[in-house]
Amino acid sequence: MMKNAKEGLSAKEVKEVFGEPLLSDTVDSTETWLYSTPADDTDYKPSLEAVNHQAILDEVVDYELYINFLDNKAYIYSYFYKSGEDVREYQVLPDGAEPSDIQVTTFD
C-alpha cells in the first residue's frame, strides 16, 4: 500500500490509487482523509483527530491511513499498523525526506 504513497498526488489521483476515504474533513486547517478496513459487525469509531490504537491492536481494523493535503496535493501519509504487540507508524514525509517507521505504542 505505501509504495503508492507519493507526495504531490492530487485528490483525484489519491482516489484512483486508494479509493474513496472512509472519512474526510478539515482538521487543524489541514484537509485530512482516513482510510481503514473495519469489519461490518464492529463498533469501530473512526476519527480524523486521533488514531484508534486499540482497534488496531484488537485487530478490529488492519490499519489506519491518514493522508494530509496542502494546496490540494497529498503531502504527508501516516500509516498505522500492528506489528507484534505494538502499533507502528510508517510515515511518508514531504520534500524527499526518508520515510520513517516508528513504534507508537508503549506498554509497561
Residue frames as qw, qx, qy, qz and C-alpha x, y, z in Angstrom:
[[0.000, 0.884, 0.467, 0.000, 0.00, 0.00, 0.00],
 [0.273, -0.856, 0.040, 0.437, 2.62, 2.55, 1.00],
 [0.517, -0.066, 0.509, 0.684, 4.63, 2.07, -2.20],
 [0.194, 0.644, 0.559, 0.485, 1.84, 4.09, -3.83],
 [0.270, -0.879, -0.267, 0.288, 2.14, 6.95, -1.31],
 [0.548, 0.238, 0.170, 0.784, 3.66, 9.79, -3.26],
 [0.107, -0.588, -0.217, 0.772, 3.93, 13.45, -2.36],
 [0.089, 0.333, -0.326, -0.881, 2.12, 15.77, -4.74],
 [0.021, 0.324, 0.891, 0.317, -0.72, 13.49, -5.86],
 [0.342, -0.220, -0.106, -0.908, -3.97, 15.36, -6.46],
 [0.569, -0.025, 0.568, -0.593, -7.13, 14.33, -4.63],
 [0.833, 0.353, -0.122, -0.408, -8.32, 12.62, -7.82],
 [0.543, 0.465, -0.696, 0.071, -5.05, 10.68, -8.12],
 [0.188, -0.273, 0.797, -0.505, -5.21, 9.64, -4.45],
 [0.741, 0.132, 0.350, -0.558, -8.73, 8.30, -5.02],
 [0.767, 0.444, -0.398, -0.239, -7.54, 6.40, -8.10],
 [0.353, 0.409, -0.798, 0.268, -4.83, 4.73, -6.00],
 [0.005, -0.062, 0.824, -0.563, -6.57, 4.24, -2.63],
 [0.182, -0.530, -0.799, -0.219, -10.29, 4.56, -3.42],
 [0.282, -0.746, -0.171, -0.579, -12.81, 6.67, -1.52],
 [0.127, 0.298, -0.678, 0.660, -11.76, 7.63, 2.01],
 [0.337, -0.459, -0.806, 0.159, -13.72, 6.35, 4.99],
 [0.184, -0.869, -0.324, 0.327, -13.71, 9.90, 6.42],
 [0.477, 0.283, 0.116, 0.824, -12.52, 13.26, 5.16],
 [0.184, -0.936, -0.301, -0.015, -12.65, 16.75, 6.62],
 [0.296, 0.709, -0.287, 0.572, -10.50, 19.70, 7.62],
 [0.761, -0.561, -0.243, 0.216, -8.57, 19.16, 10.86],
 [0.481, -0.643, 0.088, 0.590, -6.38, 21.95, 12.26],
 [0.275, 0.796, -0.170, -0.512, -6.66, 23.83, 8.95],
 [0.013, -0.397, 0.841, 0.367, -5.46, 20.77, 7.01],
 [0.825, 0.142, -0.209, -0.505, -7.56, 18.63, 4.69],
 [0.223, -0.358, 0.894, -0.148, -7.26, 15.10, 6.08],
 [0.801, 0.072, -0.375, -0.462, -8.51, 11.80, 4.71],
 [0.468, -0.360, 0.766, -0.253, -8.75, 8.50, 6.58],
 [0.723, 0.186, -0.577, -0.331, -8.63, 5.03, 5.07],
 [0.357, -0.315, 0.801, -0.364, -9.26, 1.90, 7.12],
 [0.469, 0.034, -0.804, -0.364, -10.73, -1.59, 6.86],
 [0.423, -0.153, 0.622, -0.641, -13.37, -2.05, 9.58],
 [0.035, -0.208, -0.967, -0.142, -15.44, -5.20, 9.63],
 [0.316, -0.432, -0.415, -0.736, -19.16, -4.54, 9.17],
 [0.669, -0.540, -0.490, -0.143, -20.12, -6.06, 12.51],
 [0.546, -0.137, -0.415, 0.715, -17.86, -3.96, 14.76],
 [0.155, -0.926, -0.327, 0.108, -18.43, -0.82, 16.77],
 [0.590, -0.023, 0.114, 0.799, -15.26, 0.76, 15.34],
 [0.044, 0.946, 0.264, -0.183, -15.39, 4.53, 15.58],
 [0.644, 0.289, 0.117, 0.698, -13.02, 6.19, 13.12],
 [0.183, -0.916, -0.155, 0.321, -11.72, 9.66, 13.88],
 [0.570, 0.692, -0.034, 0.442, -9.71, 12.20, 11.96],
 [0.170, -0.871, 0.259, -0.382, -8.40, 13.66, 15.22],
 [0.449, -0.556, 0.674, -0.187, -6.93, 10.58, 16.90],
 [0.462, 0.265, -0.825, -0.191, -5.58, 7.21, 15.84],
 [0.847, -0.309, 0.076, -0.426, -7.61, 4.32, 17.23],
 [0.110, 0.529, -0.834, 0.113, -4.65, 2.33, 18.55],
 [0.523, -0.093, 0.751, -0.392, -6.89, -0.08, 20.45],
 [0.812, 0.428, 0.150, -0.369, -8.87, -1.03, 17.33],
 [0.532, 0.635, -0.558, -0.054, -5.59, -1.77, 15.54],
 [0.107, -0.414, 0.854, -0.298, -4.22, -3.79, 18.49],
 [0.611, 0.095, 0.657, -0.431, -7.50, -5.72, 18.81],
 [0.163, -0.034, 0.822, 0.545, -7.45, -6.32, 15.03],
 [0.366, 0.650, 0.534, -0.398, -10.84, -4.68, 14.60],
 [0.513, 0.841, -0.088, -0.147, -9.10, -2.91, 11.70],
 [0.890, 0.134, 0.032, 0.434, -5.92, -3.89, 9.88],
 [0.463, 0.017, 0.014, 0.886, -4.66, -0.32, 9.65],
 [0.101, 0.909, 0.313, -0.255, -5.48, 3.37, 9.64],
 [0.533, 0.164, 0.276, 0.783, -4.03, 5.52, 6.87],
 [0.005, 0.875, 0.255, -0.411, -4.20, 9.29, 7.23],
 [0.531, 0.328, 0.314, 0.716, -3.41, 11.47, 4.23],
 [0.109, -0.766, -0.207, 0.599, -2.87, 15.21, 4.71],
 [0.507, 0.611, 0.386, 0.470, -3.22, 17.64, 1.82],
 [0.219, -0.640, -0.017, 0.737, -1.62, 21.03, 1.28],
 [0.239, 0.513, -0.319, -0.760, -2.74, 23.18, -1.66],
 [0.850, 0.281, 0.050, -0.442, -4.90, 20.27, -2.88],
 [0.646, 0.449, -0.617, 0.033, -1.90, 17.92, -3.09],
 [0.901, -0.399, -0.164, 0.050, -1.05, 14.99, -0.81],
 [0.241, 0.778, -0.456, 0.359, 1.99, 15.82, 1.29],
 [0.174, -0.400, 0.816, -0.380, 2.05, 13.51, 4.34],
 [0.796, -0.109, -0.500, -0.323, 0.94, 9.88, 4.60],
 [0.245, -0.424, 0.730, -0.476, 0.73, 8.30, 8.06],
 [0.764, -0.013, -0.568, -0.305, 0.07, 4.54, 8.06],
 [0.409, -0.442, 0.634, -0.485, -0.64, 2.93, 11.46],
 [0.818, 0.093, -0.510, -0.250, -0.49, -0.86, 11.68],
 [0.804, -0.510, 0.269, -0.148, 0.02, -3.71, 14.14],
 [0.588, 0.505, -0.613, 0.157, 3.44, -5.32, 14.43],
 [0.371, 0.018, -0.813, 0.449, 3.72, -7.97, 17.12],
 [0.275, -0.634, -0.666, 0.280, 2.07, -6.48, 20.19],
 [0.180, -0.498, -0.071, 0.845, 2.61, -2.87, 19.17],
 [0.454, 0.829, 0.327, -0.003, 1.24, -0.25, 16.81],
 [0.506, -0.225, 0.285, 0.782, 3.77, 1.29, 14.46],
 [0.340, 0.859, 0.167, -0.344, 3.57, 4.34, 12.24],
 [0.587, 0.091, 0.453, 0.665, 5.10, 4.35, 8.78],
 [0.130, 0.868, 0.212, -0.429, 5.20, 7.91, 7.53],
 [0.571, 0.379, 0.346, 0.641, 5.95, 9.28, 4.08],
 [0.216, -0.736, -0.178, 0.617, 7.12, 12.85, 4.53],
 [0.465, 0.875, 0.135, -0.024, 7.34, 15.80, 2.13],
 [0.106, 0.921, -0.366, -0.082, 10.34, 17.28, 0.35],
 [0.719, 0.438, -0.537, 0.062, 12.04, 13.96, -0.37],
 [0.353, -0.564, 0.631, -0.399, 12.66, 13.14, 3.30],
 [0.276, 0.124, -0.953, -0.017, 13.31, 9.49, 4.09],
 [0.686, -0.427, -0.375, -0.455, 10.18, 7.63, 5.25],
 [0.144, -0.414, 0.722, -0.535, 10.08, 6.81, 8.95],
 [0.738, -0.231, -0.584, -0.245, 8.80, 3.67, 10.68],
 [0.012, 0.366, -0.634, 0.681, 8.44, 4.04, 14.44],
 [0.331, -0.388, -0.845, 0.161, 6.70, 2.30, 17.32],
 [0.178, -0.457, -0.041, -0.870, 3.87, 4.47, 18.64],
 [0.757, -0.537, -0.153, -0.341, 2.51, 2.35, 21.49],
 [0.273, 0.406, -0.739, 0.464, 4.39, 1.58, 24.68],
 [0.779, -0.483, -0.267, -0.298, 3.27, -0.72, 27.47],
 [0.160, -0.649, 0.635, -0.388, 4.83, -1.06, 30.90]]
